[in-house]
Amino acid sequence: MTRQRTEALSVAEWALFEAEGYLRLGRIASEEHLSRLQRRMDDIMLGRVRYKEMYFQLDSATGAYGDVPNGGEWEVPSLAYRKIEKLERDAEFLRYLQHPLFQAICRRVYGDSVSVYRSMFMNKPALQGTILPYHQDGGDQWGLDRNPLITLWSALDKATIENGCMQVIPGSHKLGLLSKQGHTITPKQESEHAKDEASVFLEAEAGEVILLHNWLLHRSGVNTIERPRRAFSVCYMDGATRSAHNPERGFPLVFGVGALRPEDQNPDVIAEAGSAV
Ligand SMILES: O=C(O)CCC(=O)C(=O)O
């Protein structure tokens, strides 16, 4: 079993992160907290616990990125959601993403005031999943007045090659954003910068956390087995970040003055245990 981490990052770990663009942090949540997050995620997918503002996207029927539906509100009770956003609205997930180790990491990168661009569930449902092509997390498409730099990705289940773990190109964050627009890269860029032999599969135990630089080239595949590959990915940013289109619009603060508090987050609907609303 992976050791549960408590101590802050060392100088050597920061140096490794700067060199590789990712860093394995080990397990952060206790067994008990991890089980609560897993159960809570299923409750949200099945509609037993609901928040009006959350964003839901079902998995594609084909596994092709181009076939992913647009998404919007919660639709049906299903464990086949691909992506769910705004999990900071949920007390269990907010408490988790405010872990003191995550705060120490964010403080070093951004200072005391930190917001989230997204706190997102990424799922490769059993025997399903959608290929996520190589991409970087930033650029004009994100609609921000500055680029976020770090993401903390946590495995909610054991992630392996067969159930669609992440694959990264170590050091590729040093290329900077490969396009001004950001996100996916061209086939030419992929053949130049994302060669299979240069890639590393980030298999992870349930509960393991990986710190990612947002410019690290990363992708993930589909799930070929019965075990889901659920993950929780939080992109943290400078609390002063504003929408590029509307300077009045900030983002949910999670550290520093005005940060969200778990005790203030209440679901809009809680159905009877075992039933869907
Ligand atoms: O979980 C995955 O498969 C990919 C997640 C991702 O792209 C991200 O967290 O930025």
The ligand as an ORCA input file, in Angstrom:
! r2SCAN-3c Opt
* xyz 0 1
  O      -7.630     12.153    -15.978
  C      -7.288     12.202    -17.159
  O      -7.361     11.244    -17.903
  C      -6.740     13.474    -17.754
  C      -6.891     14.617    -16.839
  C      -6.449     15.914    -17.410
  O      -6.255     16.098    -18.597
  C      -6.230     16.984    -16.458
  O      -6.430     16.767    -15.256
  O      -5.833     18.089    -16.897
*
